[in-house]
Amino acid sequence: MVFSNLLFIYLFLPLNLFFYFAAKNIEAKNRVLLVFSLIFYAWGEPIYVFLLVGMALADYIFALRIEKSRGTKKSKLWLVLAVVVSIGLIGVFKYGTFICENTNALFGKPSTIPQIALPIGISFYTFQLLSYVVDVYRGEVEAQPRFSRVLLYASLFHQCIAGPIVRYKDVSEEIACRQSNVVEIGKGINRFAVGLAKKALLANVCGSICDTLLLPDSVMANQAVLSDNLQTVASRPALALWLGMAFYMFQIYLDFSAYSDMAIGMGRMIGFHYKENFDYPYISKTVGEFWRRWHMSLGSFFRDYVYIPLGGNRKGMGRTIFNMFVVWALTGLWHGASWNFVIWGLYFFVFLVLEKLFLADALKKLPKAISHIYLITVVYFGWILFKFKSVPIGLTVFKGMFGLNGNGFTNYETTAIFKNYIFFFIVCIIASTPFVKNIGTMLSKNADNEIRVANFQGVIQIITPVVLLLLSTLALVGDSYNPFLYFQF
């Protein structure tokens, strides 16, 4: 089940909110959330709900053992066991097939390669549980004595499937005691409606256009027709490839940030305050700034639990670069068990090192427009590495952009798509900037001094979510194209 599913919007979520607000105390409310969260997770993959519960139980026990043996060597032993179990399970389920395939290729000894289905959201809830255990070991939070609360933290349907990655220390108090009021509920509904519209009205359209100009992911995933796919992509005109990747660039941002918007909105409706996960990354001027704005919960996880424990930048430039290499190799692997993701992570590692060693001062001196073009160019070509799991297809797309496949510049279909969607493309650009947010901020400031502005703003806040919900519903009715890209991670 996805948030942009009409069944979720008009049945699951209303039922959840009805029973939640009907519950008399926080314990009853938590039970309602836990039941609905487990139903939500089990909706598509019933068997893997046991994996989620099992991992939560294991880390719950490890955290209790760590706290009980605090100050002794056993405490560190329990931490190591927690890391081994968590990483071991995600290694089997997410990377088992990948490891077997590469082992066979490396040693030339064919063996049966297990085809293991990837549990939805395993990367997200594994990292959340790991952060909980590590924080208990560090003494930043106390071990939770109630398993139900640890399980709720790991399985909360708002963000269990695709983030943001929530630290236990950020929500522990709200799990135990939280309140919601009309103002907070209204803000949550507005945020959810904005995310839904971003997904249904923008991201889905971007994805559909991208598939038309390039190839659908379902087709590219079929290795049996790789040669046919290579021929198809090689014959695409250069403009189709440039446009296709441009729409993918918007799709992946609008899709993922929409999920985070809806998760944050639903949390706010009931008193949870999840941290922001995106801060308009496409307005950045350096790669470092981009990654401080993109998927911020993942970046902060690797910073606090990998980069800093490895020594960060405290042990000389050589060690700093090595630590960055580890972080970005892991960042690539986190996104998927495929070499293209590793290459994608290391691609950004190279630019981050170049900025750290040589480009930082030069980029500051450049006009903002030039440094912004630099960043967009780096990110744009990075998405080619990210999108195509088949490296030969990605290379063919790159060559075709410059006419190196013997392909022409454009054709009738590509030109028609360009003309028909030019204004939609501009809307996507605006949606990727804080333009609309800044207008709202300006109105809020003026509302303090002018009653008419305050009244206008109040009307807008009431009408906007209703209009967005209606438009999103119309877009989703009968539309079978409704993927969430980050479900695969």
Sequence and secondary structure as in RCSB ss.txt:
>XXXX:A:sequence
MVFSNLLFIYLFLPLNLFFYFAAKNIEAKNRVLLVFSLIFYAWGEPIYVFLLVGMALADYIFALRIEKSRGTKKS
KLWLVLAVVVSIGLIGVFKYGTFICENTNALFGKPSTIPQIALPIGISFYTFQLLSYVVDVYRGEVEAQPRFSRV
LLYASLFHQCIAGPIVRYKDVSEEIACRQSNVVEIGKGINRFAVGLAKKALLANVCGSICDTLLLPDSVMANQAV
LSDNLQTVASRPALALWLGMAFYMFQIYLDFSAYSDMAIGMGRMIGFHYKENFDYPYISKTVGEFWRRWHMSLGS
FFRDYVYIPLGGNRKGMGRTIFNMFVVWALTGLWHGASWNFVIWGLYFFVFLVLEKLFLADALKKLPKAISHIYL
ITVVYFGWILFKFKSVPIGLTVFKGMFGLNGNGFTNYETTAIFKNYIFFFIVCIIASTPFVKNIGTMLSKNADNE
IRVANFQGVIQIITPVVLLLLSTLALVGDSYNPFLYFQF
>XXXX:A:secstr
  TT HHIIIIIHHHHHHHHHH SSHHHHHHHHHHHHHHHHHTT GGGHHHHHHHHHHHHHHHHHHHHTTTSHHH
HHHHHHHHHHHHHHHHHHHHHHHHHHHHHHHH            TTHHHHHHHHHHHHHHHHHTSS   S HHHH
HHHHH TTTTTT     HHHHHHHHHS    HHHHHHHHHHHHHHHHIIIIIIHHHHHHHHHHS  HHHHT GGG
HHHHHHHHHHS HHHHHHHHHHHHHHHHHHHHHHHHHHHHHHHHTT       S GGG SSHHHHHHHSSHHHHH
HHIIIIITTTTTTSS HHHHHHHHHHHHHHHHHHH SSHHHHHHHHHHHHHHHHIIIIIHHHHHHS HHHHHHHH
HHHHHHHHHHHH SSHHHHHHHHHHHTTTTS  S  HHHHHHHHHTHHHHHHHHHHTSSHHHHHHHHHHHHHTT 
HHHHHHHHHHHHHHHHHHHHHHHHHHTT      GGGG 
